[in-house]
């Protein structure tokens, strides 16, 4: 019996070691991940070292969560305005991020944030297309009323307006109106506006909401008065 228990214990340690090793390696990327999320100052070398750590973590334990964790760093360094990679390097990071997201979401699809990231990555690689619309809509389907995601979603919706089908436009319009109704502050709607066309679409979305046009005019006026 003792021999069997010893063998069982050794087998348990052997099976658990890759997971433990992966977790330890992934922890080494936490600082860089937090810095990119919060837009803290961090060196490119620190981010690249964190990606290397996650490469080892994925190799030890290639789970959905590890792939998704690495995709955040790869997309973050590729899309952050704080770094200036070559076009080739940026594309390489984005393609790796897309691959990680596809693998991770294939095993764990109920991830609204990750679907939104996949939409942003594909948008950066190819411009507006149905390939980037699909994960954007999946993000809405899997986390429809997660309000912190809607500023980024609204930007992507405005970027993709020309390639949305009629049914897709109707779907996103319903959610935009609902988020307007639920939001205590509407400044993020104005933050999403970058062109006169964007403003036209935002005003169109909330055209039936009482006081919305006046509020948008006021918020836009305040922003323009602060612009040097």
C-alpha positions as CSV (number, residue, x, y, z in Angstrom):
1,X,0.0,0.0,0.0
2,X,2.8,2.4,0.9
3,X,4.5,1.7,-2.4
4,X,1.3,2.4,-4.3
5,X,0.8,5.6,-2.3
6,X,4.4,6.6,-3.1
7,X,3.9,5.9,-6.8
8,X,0.6,7.9,-6.8
9,X,2.3,10.8,-5.1
10,X,5.2,10.8,-7.5
11,X,2.8,10.6,-10.4
12,X,0.8,13.6,-9.1
13,X,3.9,15.7,-8.7
14,X,5.0,14.7,-12.3
15,X,1.6,15.7,-13.7
16,X,1.3,18.9,-11.7
17,X,4.9,20.1,-12.5
18,X,4.2,21.6,-16.0
19,X,1.2,23.6,-14.6
20,X,3.2,24.8,-11.6
21,X,6.1,25.7,-13.8
22,X,3.9,27.5,-16.3
23,X,2.2,29.5,-13.5
24,X,5.6,30.6,-12.1
25,X,6.8,31.7,-15.5
26,X,3.5,33.5,-16.3
27,X,3.8,35.5,-13.0
28,X,7.0,37.1,-14.4
29,X,4.9,38.9,-17.0
30,X,2.4,40.4,-14.5
31,X,4.3,43.7,-14.1
32,X,4.5,44.3,-17.9
33,X,0.8,43.3,-18.4
34,X,-0.3,45.8,-15.7
35,X,1.8,48.6,-17.1
36,X,0.3,48.1,-20.6
37,X,-3.2,48.0,-19.2
38,X,-2.8,51.2,-17.2
39,X,-0.6,52.9,-19.7
40,X,2.3,53.1,-17.2
41,X,5.8,53.9,-18.4
42,X,7.7,50.7,-19.2
43,X,10.6,49.9,-21.5
44,X,10.3,47.8,-24.6
45,X,12.9,45.4,-23.3
46,X,10.8,44.7,-20.2
47,X,7.8,43.9,-22.4
48,X,9.8,41.6,-24.6
49,X,11.2,39.8,-21.6
50,X,7.6,39.3,-20.3
51,X,6.6,37.9,-23.7
52,X,9.6,35.5,-23.5
53,X,8.4,34.4,-20.1
54,X,4.9,33.7,-21.4
55,X,6.4,31.8,-24.4
56,X,7.9,29.4,-21.8
57,X,4.6,29.4,-19.9
58,X,2.7,28.4,-23.0
59,X,5.2,25.8,-23.9
60,X,4.9,24.2,-20.4
61,X,1.1,24.4,-20.2
62,X,-0.6,25.4,-23.5
63,X,-4.0,26.1,-22.1
64,X,-6.6,28.6,-23.4
65,X,-5.8,31.0,-20.5
66,X,-2.1,31.0,-21.2
67,X,-2.7,31.8,-24.9
68,X,-5.1,34.6,-24.1
69,X,-2.7,36.0,-21.5
70,X,0.1,36.1,-24.1
71,X,-2.2,37.7,-26.6
72,X,-2.8,40.7,-24.3
73,X,0.9,41.4,-24.2
74,X,1.5,40.9,-27.9
75,X,-1.5,43.1,-28.9
76,X,-0.5,45.7,-26.3
77,X,3.0,46.1,-27.5
78,X,1.9,46.2,-31.1
79,X,-0.9,48.7,-30.6
80,X,0.6,50.9,-27.9
81,X,1.6,54.5,-29.0
82,X,4.5,54.3,-26.6
83,X,6.6,52.1,-28.8
84,X,7.8,52.5,-32.4
85,X,8.3,49.0,-33.9
86,X,9.0,48.5,-37.6
87,X,6.0,47.6,-39.7
88,X,7.3,44.1,-40.0
89,X,7.8,43.7,-36.2
90,X,4.3,45.1,-35.5
91,X,2.7,42.8,-38.0
92,X,4.5,39.8,-36.5
93,X,3.3,40.6,-33.0
94,X,-0.3,41.2,-34.3
95,X,-0.3,37.9,-36.2
96,X,1.0,36.0,-33.1
97,X,-1.7,37.7,-31.0
98,X,-4.4,36.7,-33.5
99,X,-3.2,33.1,-33.4
100,X,-3.2,33.1,-29.6
101,X,-6.7,34.6,-29.5
102,X,-8.0,32.1,-32.0
103,X,-6.6,29.2,-30.1
104,X,-7.7,30.5,-26.7
105,X,-11.2,31.4,-27.7
106,X,-11.6,28.1,-29.5
107,X,-11.3,26.4,-26.1
108,X,-12.9,29.2,-24.0
109,X,-15.3,31.2,-26.1
110,X,-17.2,33.0,-23.4
111,X,-14.7,35.9,-23.2
112,X,-16.1,39.2,-24.2
113,X,-12.9,41.1,-23.6
114,X,-10.9,38.7,-25.7
115,X,-13.3,38.8,-28.6
116,X,-13.0,42.6,-28.5
117,X,-9.2,42.3,-28.6
118,X,-9.4,39.9,-31.6
119,X,-11.5,42.5,-33.4
120,X,-9.0,45.2,-32.7
121,X,-6.1,43.0,-33.8
122,X,-7.8,42.1,-37.1
123,X,-8.7,45.7,-37.6
124,X,-5.1,46.7,-37.2
125,X,-3.9,44.0,-39.6
126,X,-6.5,44.3,-42.4
127,X,-8.6,47.4,-41.8
128,X,-12.4,47.2,-41.5
129,X,-13.9,43.9,-42.7
130,X,-16.3,41.2,-41.8
131,X,-13.4,39.3,-40.3
132,X,-13.1,42.0,-37.6
133,X,-16.8,42.6,-37.4
134,X,-17.4,38.9,-36.4
135,X,-15.4,39.0,-33.1
136,X,-16.8,42.5,-32.3
137,X,-20.3,41.0,-32.4
138,X,-19.2,38.0,-30.5
139,X,-17.9,40.4,-27.8
140,X,-21.3,41.9,-27.6
141,X,-23.0,38.5,-27.5
142,X,-20.8,37.2,-24.7
143,X,-20.7,40.3,-22.5
144,X,-23.5,42.6,-23.8
145,X,-23.8,45.0,-20.9
146,X,-20.3,45.1,-19.5
147,X,-20.2,48.9,-19.7
148,X,-16.4,49.3,-19.3
149,X,-16.0,47.6,-22.7
150,X,-18.4,49.9,-24.6
151,X,-16.0,52.9,-25.2
152,X,-13.7,50.6,-27.2
153,X,-16.7,48.9,-28.8
154,X,-18.2,52.2,-29.9
155,X,-14.9,53.2,-31.5
156,X,-14.8,49.9,-33.4
157,X,-18.4,50.2,-34.4
158,X,-17.8,53.6,-35.9
159,X,-14.7,52.3,-37.7
160,X,-16.7,49.5,-39.2
161,X,-19.9,51.3,-40.0
162,X,-19.3,51.1,-43.8
163,X,-18.9,47.3,-43.8
164,X,-21.7,46.4,-41.4
165,X,-24.8,44.8,-42.9
166,X,-28.2,46.3,-42.3
167,X,-29.0,43.7,-39.7
168,X,-25.7,44.2,-38.0
169,X,-26.3,48.0,-37.9
170,X,-29.7,47.4,-36.3
171,X,-28.2,45.1,-33.7
172,X,-25.5,47.4,-32.6
173,X,-27.8,50.4,-32.6
174,X,-30.0,48.7,-30.0
175,X,-27.1,48.1,-27.7
176,X,-25.7,51.6,-28.1
177,X,-29.1,53.1,-27.1
178,X,-29.2,50.8,-24.1
179,X,-25.8,51.8,-23.0
180,X,-26.6,55.5,-23.3
181,X,-29.6,54.8,-21.1
182,X,-27.6,53.0,-18.5
183,X,-24.5,55.2,-18.5
184,X,-24.3,57.8,-15.7
185,X,-21.9,59.9,-17.8
186,X,-21.9,60.2,-21.6
187,X,-18.5,61.7,-22.0
188,X,-17.2,58.4,-23.5
189,X,-19.6,58.8,-26.4
190,X,-17.9,62.1,-27.2
191,X,-14.4,60.5,-26.7
192,X,-15.3,58.0,-29.5
193,X,-16.0,60.8,-31.9
194,X,-12.9,61.6,-34.1
195,X,-14.5,62.9,-37.3
196,X,-17.6,64.7,-38.4
197,X,-18.9,61.4,-39.8
198,X,-18.4,59.8,-36.3
199,X,-20.5,62.6,-34.8
200,X,-23.2,62.1,-37.4
201,X,-23.5,58.4,-36.6
202,X,-23.4,58.9,-32.8
203,X,-26.2,61.5,-33.0
204,X,-28.2,59.2,-35.3
205,X,-27.9,56.3,-32.8
206,X,-29.4,58.3,-29.9
207,X,-31.7,60.4,-32.0
208,X,-34.8,59.3,-30.0
209,X,-33.3,59.8,-26.5
210,X,-34.7,62.8,-24.7
211,X,-32.0,65.6,-24.4
212,X,-29.3,63.5,-26.1
213,X,-28.6,66.0,-28.9
214,X,-28.3,68.9,-26.5
215,X,-26.0,66.9,-24.2
216,X,-23.8,65.9,-27.1
217,X,-23.5,69.5,-28.3
218,X,-22.6,70.6,-24.8
219,X,-20.0,67.9,-24.3
220,X,-18.5,68.5,-27.8
221,X,-18.4,72.2,-27.1
222,X,-16.6,71.6,-23.8
223,X,-14.0,69.4,-25.5
224,X,-13.4,71.9,-28.3
225,X,-12.9,74.7,-25.8
226,X,-10.1,72.7,-24.1
227,X,-8.4,71.9,-27.4
228,X,-5.4,74.2,-27.9
